[in-house]
């Protein structure tokens, strides 16, 4: 719990300087689990639920071109409805893993959550752009035709642009928010574990 207290004591002074509402965050030199290095920008504080609502409308109106696309469409509709139901995803096993990060007013900072067990900060939002600097090495996956059809339909909807990135020591150079440049020392309280 000490790491969380230290993180939340640092984060308010950084995030309280920002204007309220949607923001843009740039992460430079982010290295993912497959050794890809990229720069990207996220719209921060964007409502995931609103994106799911818009995605549901788009998929509901989509005219499938095959029986397989119709099955994929129905499964996506069911999935989006489940997300919007507020009952939670019964398949989700990470609900209690993350500690919400709060500001100095004890209000939730949208788009930031902390994994206390792993001492990692998670940043999530609507991806605006991504520039791959060093391609990663990804495993080849043999997807079923239904999965391929769902992936194709997901590519048509806004919820497909939501991304989560893990910020931890050694995985990013810095982030930029409203003319501020923040290093891992700024965000992770100087921890290099």
C-alpha positions in Angstrom: 0.0 0.0 0.0 3.0 2.3 0.6 3.7 2.4 -3.2 0.1 3.4 -3.9 0.3 6.2 -1.3 3.5 7.5 -2.9 2.0 7.3 -6.4 -1.2 9.1 -5.4 0.8 11.7 -3.6 2.8 12.5 -6.8 0.0 12.1 -9.3 -2.3 14.9 -8.0 0.4 17.5 -8.4 0.8 16.5 -12.0 -2.8 15.9 -13.0 -4.3 18.9 -11.0 -2.5 21.2 -13.4 -4.5 20.0 -16.3 -7.8 21.4 -17.6 -10.8 19.3 -16.9 -12.4 17.2 -19.7 -10.8 15.3 -22.6 -7.0 15.7 -23.0 -4.4 14.4 -25.3 -1.4 12.5 -24.0 1.6 11.5 -26.0 3.8 8.6 -25.0 7.2 8.5 -26.5 9.4 5.5 -26.9 6.9 3.0 -25.4 8.1 -0.6 -25.5 5.5 -3.3 -25.4 5.8 -6.9 -24.4 6.7 -7.9 -28.0 9.7 -5.5 -28.2 7.8 -3.1 -30.4 8.8 0.6 -29.8 6.4 3.3 -30.7 5.2 6.8 -30.1 1.5 7.3 -29.8 -1.2 9.8 -28.7 -4.3 9.0 -26.7 -7.4 11.1 -26.0 -7.5 10.8 -22.2 -10.7 11.0 -20.1 -12.9 9.7 -23.0 -15.9 7.7 -22.0 -15.5 4.0 -22.8 -19.2 3.5 -22.2 -20.1 6.1 -24.8 -17.8 4.5 -27.3 -19.5 1.1 -26.6 -22.9 2.8 -27.1 -21.8 4.2 -30.5 -20.2 0.9 -31.5 -23.5 -0.9 -30.6 -25.5 1.4 -32.9 -23.0 1.0 -35.8 -22.9 -2.8 -35.5 -26.7 -3.0 -35.1 -27.2 -1.1 -38.4 -24.5 -3.1 -40.2 -25.7 -5.2 -43.1 -23.9 -8.5 -43.0 -22.6 -10.0 -46.2 -22.6 -13.6 -45.1 -24.0 -16.0 -42.4 -20.6 -15.9 -40.7 -20.7 -12.0 -40.5 -24.2 -12.2 -39.1 -23.1 -14.6 -36.4 -20.1 -12.3 -35.6 -22.4 -9.3 -35.6 -24.8 -10.9 -33.1 -22.0 -11.9 -30.8 -20.6 -8.4 -30.8 -24.0 -6.9 -30.1 -24.4 -9.3 -27.2 -21.0 -8.4 -25.9 -21.6 -4.6 -26.1 -25.0 -5.0 -24.4 -23.3 -7.0 -21.6 -20.8 -4.2 -21.2 -23.5 -1.6 -21.0 -25.7 -3.6 -18.6 -23.6 -2.5 -15.6 -23.6 -6.1 -14.4 -20.0 -6.6 -15.3 -18.4 -9.3 -17.3 -18.6 -12.6 -15.6 -15.5 -13.7 -17.5 -13.4 -10.8 -16.1 -10.8 -11.8 -13.6 -9.0 -8.5 -13.1 -11.8 -6.4 -11.4 -10.1 -6.4 -8.0 -6.5 -6.2 -9.3 -6.4 -2.5 -9.9 -6.5 0.3 -7.4 -8.1 3.5 -8.6 -5.8 6.5 -8.6 -7.3 9.6 -7.0 -6.3 13.3 -7.1 -5.8 15.7 -4.2 -9.6 16.1 -3.9 -10.0 12.3 -3.6 -11.6 12.2 -7.0 -11.0 9.4 -9.5 -8.5 10.2 -12.2 -10.1 8.8 -15.4 -7.7 6.9 -17.6 -5.2 6.0 -14.9 -5.2 2.9 -12.7 -2.6 1.3 -10.6 -1.7 -2.4 -10.2 -0.5 -2.5 -6.7 0.8 -6.1 -6.9 3.1 -5.3 -9.9 3.8 -1.7 -9.0 2.7 -0.5 -12.5 0.6 2.4 -13.7 -1.9 1.7 -16.5 -2.9 4.5 -18.9 -5.8 4.0 -21.1 -7.8 6.0 -23.7 -8.8 6.4 -27.3 -5.8 6.0 -29.5 -5.5 9.0 -31.9 -2.2 8.0 -33.7 0.6 5.5 -33.5 4.0 5.6 -35.1 6.0 2.4 -34.9 9.7 3.1 -34.5 10.9 -0.5 -34.1 8.6 -3.3 -35.2 7.9 -6.0 -32.6 8.0 -9.8 -33.0 4.5 -11.1 -32.7 3.5 -14.8 -32.6 1.6 -16.1 -35.5 -2.0 -16.9 -34.4 -4.3 -19.3 -36.2 -7.7 -17.5 -35.8 -11.0 -19.2 -36.4 -13.1 -17.8 -39.2 -15.6 -16.4 -36.7 -12.8 -14.5 -34.8 -11.6 -13.1 -38.1 -15.1 -11.9 -38.9 -15.5 -10.3 -35.5 -12.1 -8.6 -35.9 -13.2 -7.2 -39.2 -16.4 -5.8 -37.7 -14.5 -4.4 -34.6 -12.4 -2.4 -37.0 -15.5 -0.4 -38.0 -16.4 0.8 -34.5 -14.9 3.4 -32.1 -14.4 1.0 -29.2 -11.7 -0.7 -31.3 -9.5 2.4 -30.8 -9.4 2.1 -27.0 -6.0 1.0 -25.8 -4.3 0.4 -22.5 -0.6 0.9 -21.9 1.5 -0.2 -18.9 3.8 2.5 -17.7 6.7 1.0 -15.7 10.4 1.7 -15.3 12.2 1.0 -18.6 9.2 0.8 -20.8 8.8 4.4 -22.0 11.0 7.5 -22.5 8.5 10.1 -21.4 4.9 11.3 -21.8 3.7 14.8 -22.8 0.6 16.4 -21.4 -0.4 20.0 -22.1 3.2 21.3 -22.5 4.5 19.2 -19.6 7.1 16.4 -20.2 6.9 13.7 -17.5 9.5 11.0 -17.1 9.1 7.7 -15.3 10.6 9.4 -12.3 7.8 12.0 -12.4 5.1 9.3 -12.8 6.5 6.4 -10.8 8.0 8.5 -8.0 11.5 7.7 -9.1 11.2 4.0 -8.5 13.3 1.8 -10.8 12.4 -1.6 -9.4 
